[in-house]
C-alpha cells in the first residue's frame, strides 16, 4: 500500500525541473520574484516544491527557506499577519544574531499586527479599483497609522535581513487553492504590498484555475481575460507541471512497487536508476522489472515478491493511464484500491482476472454514473451485464449507434467510454461481474451506509424500474426482482398489479412482461396475477393484449389452473395473439386456485 503524503523522492522525473527552477529562484535580476507551480489536484505540486526547497537549502549560507501551508490558517486569523509573522519567526531562529536586531524586529512584529486593518488599502492598490469607503477612511487616525506602517515596513524588513545575515529568503506557499477566495487574495496582496523586496522569492503551489476563480469571486470579475491579467501581475514566472505520458506512468508505478520492498538506504539508488528505466531499449517495463534481480542485495529474499507484484500491474499500465490520465495522486489511490481488492479476493476465495479487476476498477473510478448503472442492471444470477452487452452490440454498428434503450444511447455518447470497453482486455457482456461487484461493494454507496432495506422499500424500487419505459432497465429489473426472496417478489407483484391499469401502452407491456418473469421464478404468484387479469381490459391495445395472452399461456405451461374465460379473453383483443392461439389452448379449462 502507498502513502498519499508528498515525497522528496523523485519517481516522476522532476529532477530536471528542480535544477532549472532553483537557478531561476537565485537570479538576482528577476528579484523580487513570485514563481507559480501550477497543476491540478494530485499532479505532484507539493512533491516538486519539497524537492525544490531541499535543493535551495543546499545552496549555501545566507539563503533561508520557509514552508507556509496557507490552508492551516484558514478561519484563524488574517493571512497577511500570519504570513509575515511566520517569515519573521523563521528569520529569528538564530538567537545569537537576533539580539542585535530586537528593536527592528519589534517594529516589524507591531507592523504585522497593524496591517491586519489594511484590507481597504491593499484592495485598491492591487486591483486599481477605487474603494470609496476606504478612501474616506484614509482620513482617520487609524488609517494614518496604517499608511505609515506600510511605508516603513520595507525599510525595516531590509534592515532586519541585513542584521540576520540573510541575503535571500525563499517562501514556499502550499495548498493556497484549498483556501477560501478571500484568503487567496489576502495572501497575494501581502506578497505584493508588504514583502515585495529583492530579498524575497515566493513559490506558490496552486491550481491556476482555482486562483482565477477566487479573483472572479472576490472582485466580481466575470471576464476570463481580466482574471488571467490579475494572475500574470502577481506571478512573474509560471510553471505548469507537464502531464505524465505512458512511459512516465509505467516508470512511476514500477518504482512505487519497488520502493515498498526496500529500505531507505536503497531508495536513492532506485531514484538514480530512473533515467535508465526510461532509456531501456527493451522498454520501460522491462527495465523496471529487471532492476530488482540486478540489485538483489537490496531485497534479500523479497525479489520474487516484488517481481510478482510488477507482473500483476505493469502489463495493464495502458488501461490505468487511459482511465486516470497520469495523475500521480489518483494513481496511488487507485493502486491502493486494487491492492485492497486483491487481498479481499484471496481472503474470500474469489477467482478474479487481474487485468479485468484493474479495468473494472478504472470504470468505477472514472465513469462512476455508468458503473452505478451496471450495478442497477446486472443479472444477479449470472452476473452478466445487459448494459455492456447492448453497448458493445450497438457500438459495433458504424451507423447511427442508437438503441431502444435511452440508457444505452446516452452511455454511447459519453466520451471515450465505448472505446475503453472495447480495448483489451475487453469487458464483454458475458463476463460474470459478481466477484468484481462484491469487491467493489464498499464504495458502491458513495459514502452512504448500507442497511437492511424494508421489504416494501426494496419492492417499490424494483417495481419502479420494471415500469420504466427503457426496455433494458425493465428487463434487468425484472430479473433482479425474480431473484429476490418470496416476500419481496410478492410485494413487487402487488405493486405492479396496482399500477397496471393506469400505465401507457409501453409501461403496461413492460409490467406484464415483468410479471411473467416474476411468476416463472415464483410460480405461486401466478394466482393473484391471473385473478387480476380476469378484470383487466387491454382496451384494444394490441401489444398489451399480446403481452397478457403470453402471460396466460406461460401460466398454462407451468401447470397452473386457468379459467376458460381468461384463456380466450386476450386473443379476442389481439389479432396477433389470436393468430398464435392453438386449438389445444382453446380447449383448456379450470379455475384459479388461491
ROSELO-712193 format. One record per residue (C-alpha): residue number from 1; residue in one letter; chain; x, y, z. Coordinates in pm, 1 decimal. Each point is the difference from the previous one (the first is absolute). Layout:
% residues N
 nuti lumba tido       xx       yy       zz
  NUM     A    A        X        Y        Z
...
***
This chain:
% residues 594
 nuti lumba tido       xx       yy       zz
    1     X    A      0.0      0.0      0.0
    2     X    A    121.9    351.6    -77.4
    3     X    A    -17.2    313.1    213.4
    4     X    A   -182.8    302.4   -139.9
    5     X    A    255.4    236.8    155.6
    6     X    A    224.2    216.1   -213.7
    7     X    A    356.2   -123.4    -44.5
    8     X    A    346.4    128.3    -81.0
    9     X    A     82.5   -320.3   -189.5
   10     X    A    -17.8     59.3   -372.2
   11     X    A   -206.0   -276.7   -160.6
   12     X    A   -152.1    251.1   -242.3
   13     X    A    307.5    133.4   -177.5
   14     X    A    -12.0    342.7    165.5
   15     X    A    377.5     28.9     53.0
   16     X    A     65.4    202.3   -315.2
   17     X    A   -284.7    237.4     90.8
   18     X    A    140.9     45.3    349.6
   19     X    A    348.1     87.4   -127.3
   20     X    A   -129.1    266.7   -239.2
   21     X    A   -252.2    147.9    243.8
   22     X    A    265.9     23.3    272.7
   23     X    A    214.6    204.1   -239.1
   24     X    A   -296.0    226.3    -79.1
   25     X    A    -65.2     61.5    371.0
   26     X    A    362.3    109.8     44.5
   27     X    A      6.9    251.3   -287.9
   28     X    A     42.1    342.4    157.6
   29     X    A   -109.3    172.6   -321.6
   30     X    A   -348.4   -149.4     40.1
   31     X    A    -44.2     88.4    367.7
   32     X    A   -242.3     63.3    155.0
   33     X    A   -149.7   -311.4   -152.8
   34     X    A   -317.2   -202.4     35.8
   35     X    A     23.0   -341.4   -162.2
   36     X    A   -322.8   -191.2    -60.8
   37     X    A      4.3   -382.3      5.2
   38     X    A   -329.0    -79.7   -167.8
   39     X    A   -178.7   -331.1    -36.7
   40     X    A   -325.4   -173.6     76.9
   41     X    A    -74.4   -184.6    323.1
   42     X    A    237.8   -291.7     41.4
   43     X    A    236.0     99.0   -282.1
   44     X    A    304.9     12.5    230.9
   45     X    A     24.5    372.1     81.5
   46     X    A     89.2    -52.2    365.6
   47     X    A    257.8   -269.1    -77.2
   48     X    A    166.6    224.1   -258.3
   49     X    A      6.3    289.9    245.9
   50     X    A    150.7   -220.6    274.1
   51     X    A    275.8   -108.3   -238.6
   52     X    A     58.7    362.4    -97.1
   53     X    A     18.5    108.4    365.3
   54     X    A    255.7   -270.4     77.7
   55     X    A    206.5    102.8   -303.7
   56     X    A     -0.3    368.0    106.6
   57     X    A     85.3    -90.3    360.0
   58     X    A    323.2   -152.4   -132.8
   59     X    A    109.5    313.2   -187.1
   60     X    A    200.5    144.7    289.0
   61     X    A    -17.5    255.4    280.4
   62     X    A   -202.2    316.5    -19.9
   63     X    A   -303.6   -169.9   -155.7
   64     X    A   -297.4   -101.6    212.8
   65     X    A   -312.8   -187.2   -101.0
   66     X    A   -340.7     -8.8    167.4
   67     X    A   -290.6   -236.4    -58.5
   68     X    A   -336.1    170.6     54.3
   69     X    A   -316.8   -207.4    -25.5
   70     X    A   -266.2    260.8    -69.0
   71     X    A   -289.2   -235.8     66.2
   72     X    A    108.2    -50.6    362.8
   73     X    A    -87.4    362.5     69.1
   74     X    A   -341.2    -15.8   -162.9
   75     X    A   -252.4    155.6    238.5
   76     X    A    257.5     75.1    271.1
   77     X    A    142.5    343.7    -72.3
   78     X    A     84.5    240.2   -276.8
   79     X    A    219.0   -160.0   -265.1
   80     X    A    202.2    320.8    -19.3
   81     X    A    102.1     -9.4    365.0
   82     X    A     45.4   -377.2     11.2
   83     X    A    235.8     -6.3   -299.0
   84     X    A    211.5    290.8    124.8
   85     X    A     25.6   -143.0    352.2
   86     X    A    102.5   -339.8   -143.9
   87     X    A    279.4    161.1   -203.4
   88     X    A    126.1    200.4    295.2
   89     X    A     -3.3   -309.3    221.5
   90     X    A    207.3   -191.8   -255.1
   91     X    A    251.9    280.3    -29.6
   92     X    A     24.3     31.6    378.6
   93     X    A    110.6   -359.0     61.0
   94     X    A    363.0    110.9     37.7
   95     X    A    -29.4    122.6    358.9
   96     X    A    353.6    140.2      2.6
   97     X    A    -54.2    236.4   -291.7
   98     X    A   -351.6     98.1     99.0
   99     X    A    134.5    168.4    314.3
  100     X    A    142.7    272.7   -222.5
  101     X    A   -330.0     44.5   -181.2
  102     X    A   -255.6      9.0    280.4
  103     X    A   -103.4    359.1    -64.1
  104     X    A    -71.8    -39.7   -370.1
  105     X    A   -160.8   -340.1     63.7
  106     X    A   -233.6    165.3    250.4
  107     X    A   -104.4    258.6   -258.6
  108     X    A    -63.2   -271.6   -258.4
  109     X    A   -209.4   -209.0    241.0
  110     X    A   -205.0    305.0     94.1
  111     X    A    -36.0     92.3   -365.9
  112     X    A   -122.3   -349.7    -85.2
  113     X    A   -278.6     41.1    254.6
  114     X    A    -91.3    346.4   -125.9
  115     X    A    -21.0   -129.7   -356.5
  116     X    A   -293.8   -221.3     94.7
  117     X    A   -204.3    316.5    -48.8
  118     X    A    130.3     86.7   -345.7
  119     X    A   -244.5   -191.1   -222.9
  120     X    A   -156.1    304.0   -161.1
  121     X    A    341.1    142.0    -97.9
  122     X    A    130.3   -326.7   -145.9
  123     X    A   -313.4    -58.4   -199.0
  124     X    A     29.7    339.8   -163.6
  125     X    A    370.7    -37.6    -67.6
  126     X    A    -12.5   -344.8   -158.1
  127     X    A   -313.3     30.0   -210.5
  128     X    A     20.7    371.8    -76.7
  129     X    A   -369.9      7.3     74.6
  130     X    A   -107.6    304.0    209.4
  131     X    A   -126.7    -94.5    344.0
  132     X    A   -196.3    308.7    104.4
  133     X    A    -59.6   -124.1    351.0
  134     X    A    369.4    -65.7     43.5
  135     X    A     85.6    338.7   -149.5
  136     X    A   -216.6    179.3    257.4
  137     X    A    147.6   -208.9    279.7
  138     X    A    349.4    115.3   -101.1
  139     X    A    -69.3    321.0    184.1
  140     X    A    -30.4   -176.6    336.4
  141     X    A    285.3    -23.8    249.3
  142     X    A     -7.6   -377.1    -33.7
  143     X    A     52.3     22.6   -375.4
  144     X    A    291.6    236.6     43.5
  145     X    A    161.8   -259.7    223.8
  146     X    A    -53.0   -268.7   -263.6
  147     X    A    143.4    216.1   -276.7
  148     X    A    306.4     82.2    212.0
  149     X    A     49.5   -367.7     82.0
  150     X    A    -16.1    -99.5   -365.9
  151     X    A    255.1    263.5    -93.3
  152     X    A    241.8   -104.5    275.4
  153     X    A    -43.5   -375.3    -32.7
  154     X    A    228.0    -54.9   -303.1
  155     X    A    283.4    198.8    160.5
  156     X    A    -27.8   -186.0    328.3
  157     X    A    -17.3   -334.7   -174.7
  158     X    A    313.8     69.5   -207.2
  159     X    A    183.7    111.9    315.7
  160     X    A   -106.0   -311.8    186.7
  161     X    A    122.7   -230.4   -278.7
  162     X    A    336.5    176.9      3.5
  163     X    A     39.8    -36.9    376.8
  164     X    A    -90.6   -369.6    -25.5
  165     X    A    257.0    -58.1   -278.9
  166     X    A   -275.6   -115.4   -237.0
  167     X    A     45.1    106.9   -358.7
  168     X    A   -294.7   -196.6   -135.6
  169     X    A   -309.9   -172.4    134.3
  170     X    A   -212.0   -237.4   -209.3
  171     X    A   -354.4    -48.3    130.9
  172     X    A   -194.6   -304.6   -117.4
  173     X    A   -376.4     49.1     26.3
  174     X    A   -189.4   -328.0    -41.2
  175     X    A   -367.9    -94.1    -11.2
  176     X    A   -107.5    353.9    -85.9
  177     X    A   -269.0   -133.5   -233.7
  178     X    A   -162.3   -180.3    294.6
  179     X    A    -64.1    331.7    174.2
  180     X    A   -306.0    219.2    -30.7
  181     X    A     11.8    260.5   -275.3
  182     X    A     51.0    282.0    249.5
  183     X    A    306.5   -173.2    151.6
  184     X    A    148.0    -55.1   -345.6
  185     X    A    -24.9    370.1    -80.2
  186     X    A    128.6    110.9    342.1
  187     X    A    308.7   -216.1    -48.8
  188     X    A     75.2    148.1   -340.6
  189     X    A    -55.1    352.0    130.9
  190     X    A    248.1    -66.1    281.8
  191     X    A    263.2   -112.2   -249.1
  192     X    A    -61.8    295.7   -227.2
  193     X    A    -13.6    280.9    254.1
  194     X    A    195.3    -99.8    309.8
  195     X    A    261.8   -251.5   -110.5
  196     X    A     82.7    130.0   -345.3
  197     X    A    375.7     32.8     60.2
  198     X    A    298.6   -131.1   -203.4
  199     X    A     88.4   -232.0    287.6
  200     X    A   -326.5   -196.1    -27.2
  201     X    A   -102.3   -274.3   -237.7
  202     X    A   -339.3   -165.1     30.9
  203     X    A    -81.6   -341.9   -142.9
  204     X    A   -375.9    -52.2    -23.2
  205     X    A   -146.2   -347.8    -50.5
  206     X    A   -358.1     11.8   -127.5
  207     X    A   -251.3    -86.7   -267.0
  208     X    A      3.9    309.6   -223.4
  209     X    A   -368.7    -35.6    -81.8
  210     X    A    -89.4     10.8    371.3
  211     X    A    200.3    321.1     44.4
  212     X    A   -176.2    159.1   -295.1
  213     X    A   -334.1   -103.9    149.6
  214     X    A     97.6    168.5    328.3
  215     X    A     73.3    324.3   -187.8
  216     X    A   -338.8    -19.2   -166.8
  217     X    A   -180.3    -64.8    327.4
  218     X    A    171.2    263.4    215.4
  219     X    A     14.0    277.1   -257.7
  220     X    A   -312.8    -93.6   -198.5
  221     X    A    209.3    -36.6   -316.5
  222     X    A   -191.2   -197.6   -261.0
  223     X    A    233.6     35.8   -298.7
  224     X    A    246.2   -287.6    -22.1
  225     X    A    267.2    222.6   -151.1
  226     X    A     -6.0    239.5    298.5
  227     X    A     32.4   -292.3    239.9
  228     X    A    307.5   -117.7   -187.7
  229     X    A    139.0    355.1      0.5
  230     X    A    -15.4      3.8    381.1
  231     X    A    186.5   -328.9     20.8
  232     X    A    266.6    123.1   -241.9
  233     X    A     57.3    314.3    209.5
  234     X    A     69.5   -210.0    309.3
  235     X    A    181.3   -299.8   -152.2
  236     X    A    308.4    108.1   -195.0
  237     X    A    110.1   -353.4    -95.0
  238     X    A   -272.4   -262.6    -43.3
  239     X    A     93.5   -368.6    -20.0
  240     X    A   -268.3   -256.5    -76.2
  241     X    A     86.8   -359.8     82.6
  242     X    A     -6.7   -195.1   -329.9
  243     X    A   -240.2   -290.8    -36.8
  244     X    A    150.0   -345.4     49.9
  245     X    A     23.3   -212.3   -315.7
  246     X    A    -25.8   -379.0    -18.1
  247     X    A    374.3    -47.2     58.2
  248     X    A     -7.5    228.6    303.9
  249     X    A   -298.0   -181.3    149.8
  250     X    A    157.4   -342.4    -57.4
  251     X    A    317.7    116.8    169.3
  252     X    A   -190.8    165.4    285.8
  253     X    A   -215.6   -304.2     77.1
  254     X    A    295.0   -236.9    -25.7
  255     X    A    216.8    212.1    229.2
  256     X    A   -282.1     27.3    254.0
  257     X    A    -30.6   -378.1      6.0
  258     X    A    375.4    -48.7     39.9
  259     X    A     37.2    270.1    266.7
  260     X    A   -245.4   -176.7    229.1
  261     X    A    241.2   -295.8     27.8
  262     X    A    330.9    174.2     74.4
  263     X    A    143.8    192.3    292.5
  264     X    A     71.1    373.1     -3.0
  265     X    A    364.6    -51.4    -93.0
  266     X    A   -104.7   -160.5   -327.4
  267     X    A   -246.6    271.8    -96.4
  268     X    A    268.7    235.4   -129.7
  269     X    A    139.8   -275.2   -222.3
  270     X    A   -348.3    -60.9   -137.9
  271     X    A    -52.6    370.6    -67.6
  272     X    A    332.5     12.7   -183.4
  273     X    A   -108.8   -287.1   -223.4
  274     X    A   -301.1    183.9   -142.9
  275     X    A    178.4    139.0   -303.6
  276     X    A    118.1   -351.6    -84.3
  277     X    A   -356.6   -131.7     18.0
  278     X    A   -119.5    264.1   -244.9
  279     X    A    289.8    -67.6   -239.0
  280     X    A    -24.6   -380.7     13.7
  281     X    A      7.0   -132.0   -358.9
  282     X    A   -242.6   -279.0     90.2
  283     X    A   -250.1    245.1    145.2
  284     X    A    -59.0    161.8    336.7
  285     X    A   -190.3   -297.8    143.2
  286     X    A    285.7   -237.0    -83.2
  287     X    A    254.5    231.3    161.2
  288     X    A   -205.9     38.6    314.7
  289     X    A    -62.7   -373.6     31.2
  290     X    A    368.4    -88.8    -42.0
  291     X    A    123.6    242.5    265.2
  292     X    A    -94.2   -204.6    311.8
  293     X    A    180.7   -304.9   -141.3
  294     X    A    311.5    206.9    -73.7
  295     X    A     -8.6    158.1    347.3
  296     X    A   -100.9   -304.0    203.7
  297     X    A    215.3    104.8    295.4
  298     X    A   -252.7    277.0     71.3
  299     X    A   -291.0   -245.2     13.8
  300     X    A    135.6   -319.8    150.3
  301     X    A   -261.3   -272.6    -35.2
  302     X    A   -264.6    247.9   -119.9
  303     X    A    108.1      7.4   -366.7
  304     X    A   -270.4   -249.7   -113.4
  305     X    A   -262.5    197.6    193.4
  306     X    A     79.5    334.1   -162.6
  307     X    A     28.0   -158.1   -345.2
  308     X    A   -334.2   -170.8     51.9
  309     X    A   -159.3    334.2     87.4
  310     X    A    156.4    164.6   -304.8
  311     X    A   -135.4   -281.0   -217.9
  312     X    A   -349.0     64.2    135.9
  313     X    A      1.0    372.4    -75.1
  314     X    A    240.0     89.2   -281.7
  315     X    A   -182.2   -184.9   -283.4
  316     X    A   -309.6    210.2     66.7
  317     X    A    155.6    346.2     19.1
  318     X    A   -166.5    108.7   -325.4
  319     X    A   -343.3    -67.8    152.0
  320     X    A     99.3    187.3    314.1
  321     X    A    142.4    294.2   -195.0
  322     X    A   -302.9     26.2   -224.4
  323     X    A   -233.7     15.6    296.7
  324     X    A    193.8    221.0    244.1
  325     X    A    178.5    226.7   -250.4
  326     X    A    331.8    -16.4    181.3
  327     X    A    -94.9    174.0    325.1
  328     X    A    253.6   -126.4    259.9
  329     X    A   -225.7     30.3    304.1
  330     X    A   -287.1   -171.3   -177.3
  331     X    A    236.2   -277.0   -109.5
  332     X    A    115.3    -55.5    359.7
  333     X    A   -355.1     -3.4    127.5
  334     X    A   -106.1   -230.9   -281.1
  335     X    A    284.4   -245.7     64.6
  336     X    A    -95.3    -11.0    367.5
  337     X    A   -359.2    -83.6    -95.7
  338     X    A    112.5   -278.2   -235.9
  339     X    A    243.1   -136.7    261.2
  340     X    A   -276.2     -6.7    260.2
  341     X    A   -237.4   -179.5   -235.8
  342     X    A    259.4   -260.0    -91.2
  343     X    A     39.3    -77.0    369.1
  344     X    A   -377.3    -17.1     44.1
  345     X    A    -24.5   -236.9   -295.7
  346     X    A    258.7   -233.8    152.9
  347     X    A   -165.0     18.2    341.6
  348     X    A   -338.9    -90.3   -148.9
  349     X    A    122.5   -262.6   -245.0
  350     X    A   -113.4    200.2   -304.5
  351     X    A    144.6    -64.8   -343.4
  352     X    A     56.9    330.9   -176.6
  353     X    A    197.8     88.0   -308.4
  354     X    A    266.0    254.6     98.0
  355     X    A    -32.6    193.1   -326.2
  356     X    A   -379.1     15.0     25.5
  357     X    A     19.7    100.6    366.6
  358     X    A    211.4    300.1    -96.7
  359     X    A   -224.3     85.3   -295.1
  360     X    A   -321.6    -33.9    199.4
  361     X    A    144.5    216.3    278.3
  362     X    A    100.2    266.3   -254.6
  363     X    A   -357.1    -11.5   -130.6
  364     X    A   -131.5     57.8    352.3
  365     X    A    254.3    274.9     68.1
  366     X    A    -37.4    200.1   -323.4
  367     X    A   -356.4    -65.1   -119.5
  368     X    A   -176.3    -43.1    334.1
  369     X    A   -350.3     75.4   -135.5
  370     X    A     35.9   -271.6   -262.1
  371     X    A    143.8   -234.8    261.6
  372     X    A   -304.2     58.8    221.0
  373     X    A   -225.0    -73.3   -298.3
  374     X    A    179.6   -334.3    -40.3
  375     X    A    -66.5    -77.4    365.2
  376     X    A   -368.2     83.1    -46.0
  377     X    A    -40.8   -216.3   -310.2
  378     X    A    231.2   -298.7     49.4
  379     X    A   -155.6   -345.4      3.7
  380     X    A     28.3   -111.0    364.7
  381     X    A     13.8   -369.5    -95.4
  382     X    A    246.0     -6.4   -289.3
  383     X    A    178.2    326.8     74.8
  384     X    A    -30.1     96.9   -366.2
  385     X    A    -48.0    363.1    -94.8
  386     X    A   -270.9     56.9   -260.7
  387     X    A    105.5    364.4     -7.3
  388     X    A    358.4    -76.8   -105.3
  389     X    A   -119.3   -266.8   -242.0
  390     X    A   -242.9    238.8   -170.6
  391     X    A    257.7    281.7     -9.4
  392     X    A    254.5   -221.0   -173.7
  393     X    A   -262.8   -130.9   -244.5
  394     X    A   -128.6    343.8    -97.0
  395     X    A    348.0    152.4     13.6
  396     X    A    130.8   -246.5   -255.8
  397     X    A   -248.9    141.0   -252.5
  398     X    A    153.2    280.6   -203.6
  399     X    A   -343.9    156.0    -51.6
  400     X    A   -203.7    217.9    235.8
  401     X    A     99.0   -188.4    315.0
  402     X    A   -350.4     34.2    139.7
  403     X    A   -170.3   -247.3    230.9
  404     X    A   -355.3    -54.0    121.1
  405     X    A    147.1     61.4    345.3
  406     X    A     51.8    364.4     91.7
  407     X    A    258.8   -113.9    256.0
  408     X    A    206.1   -171.6   -269.8
  409     X    A    -29.4    293.0   -242.8
  410     X    A    111.0    250.6    263.2
  411     X    A    289.1   -224.9    108.7
  412     X    A    121.6    -28.1   -359.9
  413     X    A     27.1    378.2    -13.0
  414     X    A    236.8     16.4    297.6
  415     X    A    345.2     88.8   -123.9
  416     X    A    243.5   -290.0    -11.1
  417     X    A   -224.5   -247.7    182.8
  418     X    A    -78.1   -231.4   -292.6
  419     X    A    363.8      0.9   -110.0
  420     X    A    104.9    -85.8    355.3
  421     X    A   -241.0   -295.1     11.5
  422     X    A    121.2   -125.8   -339.8
  423     X    A    371.7     31.3     85.0
  424     X    A    190.9   -307.1    121.2
  425     X    A    -76.1   -168.3    229.4
  426     X    A   -353.4     30.9   -137.9
  427     X    A   -268.9     26.0    266.5
  428     X    A   -273.3   -193.3   -181.6
  429     X    A   -359.6    -54.3     99.3
  430     X    A     51.1   -369.4     75.7
  431     X    A    253.5     57.3    281.0
  432     X    A   -123.9    -96.2    346.7
  433     X    A     28.4    331.6    184.9
  434     X    A   -123.2   -130.2    334.8
  435     X    A    350.4    -49.0    150.8
  436     X    A    105.3    348.3   -110.6
  437     X    A   -318.9    156.2    137.9
  438     X    A     57.1   -178.9    328.3
  439     X    A    348.4    150.0     22.6
  440     X    A   -131.5    346.2    -91.2
  441     X    A   -294.1     -4.2    239.6
  442     X    A    178.5    215.1    260.4
  443     X    A    -13.0    296.5   -238.3
  444     X    A   -324.7    -62.1   -184.3
  445     X    A   -199.3    211.6    243.3
  446     X    A    240.8    295.7    -42.7
  447     X    A     17.2     60.6    372.5
  448     X    A   -355.3    -98.5     89.3
  449     X    A    -33.3   -270.6    259.7
  450     X    A   -151.6   -318.4   -142.3
  451     X    A   -276.7   -129.1    223.3
  452     X    A   -267.5   -265.6    -23.3
  453     X    A   -274.5    152.6   -210.6
  454     X    A   -362.9    -72.6     98.8
  455     X    A   -181.6   -236.3   -236.3
  456     X    A   -238.3    266.7   -131.2
  457     X    A    282.1    247.9    -71.0
  458     X    A    200.6   -255.1   -196.1
  459     X    A   -313.0   -115.2   -181.4
  460     X    A    -97.5    357.6    -84.0
  461     X    A    342.4     69.5   -148.1
  462     X    A    -11.2   -312.9   -215.9
  463     X    A   -359.8     62.6   -108.0
  464     X    A     86.7    353.5   -118.3
  465     X    A    285.6   -137.3   -209.4
  466     X    A   -219.5   -271.5   -151.6
  467     X    A   -251.2    271.0    -93.9
  468     X    A    272.6    200.5   -174.4
  469     X    A    -54.8     73.9   -367.4
  470     X    A    364.7    -94.9    -56.7
  471     X    A    -12.8   -367.5   -112.6
  472     X    A    346.8    -81.2    135.5
  473     X    A    -80.8    132.2    347.2
  474     X    A   -334.2   -180.6    -12.1
  475     X    A    146.7   -339.9    -86.3
  476     X    A    293.7     15.1    237.7
  477     X    A   -218.5    123.0    288.0
  478     X    A   -242.9   -286.3    -60.8
  479     X    A    283.7   -251.2     23.0
  480     X    A    126.9    167.3    317.5
  481     X    A   -347.8     -8.2    154.0
  482     X    A    -37.3   -367.0    -92.3
  483     X    A    323.1    -77.0    187.3
  484     X    A   -136.4    148.9    323.8
  485     X    A   -150.6   -198.1    285.5
  486     X    A   -370.0    -85.1    -31.8
  487     X    A   -120.4    281.5    230.0
  488     X    A    172.1    267.4   -211.2
  489     X    A   -113.5   -159.5   -328.0
  490     X    A   -361.1    -12.6    124.6
  491     X    A     14.4    367.2    100.7
  492     X    A    132.5     93.2   -345.7
  493     X    A   -284.2   -191.4   -165.7
  494     X    A   -253.2    176.3    220.7
  495     X    A    135.3    342.4    -97.6
  496     X    A     17.5    -84.2   -370.9
  497     X    A   -359.9   -120.7     -1.5
  498     X    A   -112.0    322.6    166.2
  499     X    A    179.8    212.3   -259.5
  500     X    A    -90.9   -204.1   -309.0
  501     X    A   -337.8    161.5    -90.0
  502     X    A    134.5    357.1     -2.6
  503     X    A    315.6    -56.7   -202.3
  504     X    A     70.4     92.0   -361.9
  505     X    A      8.1   -272.0   -263.9
  506     X    A    378.2    -35.5     40.1
  507     X    A    -17.2     -7.5    378.3
  508     X    A   -285.4   -254.0     -0.4
  509     X    A    190.1   -236.1   -230.2
  510     X    A    310.4     38.7    216.6
  511     X    A   -198.6    -73.0    317.2
  512     X    A   -158.6   -310.0   -151.9
  513     X    A    338.7   -121.3   -120.4
  514     X    A    146.4     61.1    346.0
  515     X    A   -286.2   -186.5    163.6
  516     X    A     74.5   -294.1   -230.5
  517     X    A    364.8     -9.4    111.3
  518     X    A    -98.3     23.4    368.3
  519     X    A   -266.9   -271.6    -26.1
  520     X    A    237.2   -231.8   -184.6
  521     X    A    246.0     25.5    291.1
  522     X    A   -276.2     -9.5    266.7
  523     X    A   -288.0   -212.4   -146.4
  524     X    A   -225.9     65.7    299.9
  525     X    A    -26.6    360.3   -120.6
  526     X    A   -195.3   -107.1   -308.6
  527     X    A   -317.2    -21.6    212.1
  528     X    A    -36.7    371.7     91.3
  529     X    A    116.3    103.3   -347.7
  530     X    A   -255.0   -217.3   -182.1
  531     X    A   -270.9    112.0    239.7
  532     X    A     75.7    363.0    -84.4
  533     X    A      6.1    -68.7   -374.9
  534     X    A   -362.1   -116.1     16.5
  535     X    A   -100.1    364.1     61.3
  536     X    A    270.2    159.4   -215.7
  537     X    A    -92.8    150.7   -337.5
  538     X    A    269.7     42.7   -264.8
  539     X    A   -216.3    276.2   -157.9
  540     X    A     77.1   -107.2   -358.7
  541     X    A    370.3     49.9     59.0
  542     X    A    136.0   -281.9   -211.6
  543     X    A    346.3     -5.5    165.2
  544     X    A   -152.8     -6.8    348.0
  545     X    A   -244.6   -276.7    -92.1
  546     X    A    283.7   -204.1   -150.3
  547     X    A    211.1     41.3    317.3
  548     X    A   -297.1   -104.4    216.3
  549     X    A    -73.2   -298.1   -225.5
  550     X    A    365.9   -104.8     21.0
  551     X    A    -15.3     16.4    378.9
  552     X    A   -314.7   -218.0      7.6
  553     X    A    166.1   -253.8   -233.3
  554     X    A    302.8    -12.0    229.6
  555     X    A   -230.5    -75.0    294.1
  556     X    A   -153.0   -290.2   -193.0
  557     X    A    342.3   -141.1    -88.2
  558     X    A     95.3     24.7    367.3
  559     X    A   -298.7   -219.6     87.3
  560     X    A   -201.0    271.7    167.7
  561     X    A   -381.8    -12.7    -16.9
  562     X    A   -131.3    264.1   -240.5
  563     X    A   -378.1     62.9    -29.1
  564     X    A   -154.3    -30.7   -351.1
  565     X    A   -108.8    366.6     -9.1
  566     X    A    362.9    106.8     46.8
  567     X    A    138.9   -248.4   -251.5
  568     X    A   -155.2    175.4   -300.0
  569     X    A    -49.8    346.1    148.5
  570     X    A    308.7    167.1   -144.8
  571     X    A     12.3   -193.1   -327.2
  572     X    A   -323.4    177.7    -86.1
  573     X    A    162.0    337.0     73.2
  574     X    A    313.7    -68.2   -202.6
  575     X    A     15.8   -114.3   -359.6
  576     X    A    358.2   -115.2     53.8
  577     X    A    -95.3   -194.9    309.6
  578     X    A   -294.1   -156.3   -183.1
  579     X    A    227.7   -109.9   -281.0
  580     X    A    238.0   -161.1    247.4
  581     X    A   -273.8   -177.2    198.6
  582     X    A     -9.4   -383.6    -39.2
  583     X    A   -305.0   -233.5      5.1
  584     X    A    145.0   -172.0    304.3
  585     X    A     17.7    327.7    185.3
  586     X    A   -361.1     83.3    -87.7
  587     X    A   -113.3   -328.9    159.4
  588     X    A    157.5     68.3    338.8
  589     X    A   -229.2     44.8    296.4
  590     X    A     24.1     31.5    374.8
  591     X    A    -16.3    248.1    281.2
  592     X    A    253.1    211.7    184.1
  593     X    A    138.4   -148.0    314.6
  594     X    A     55.6    246.2    281.6
***
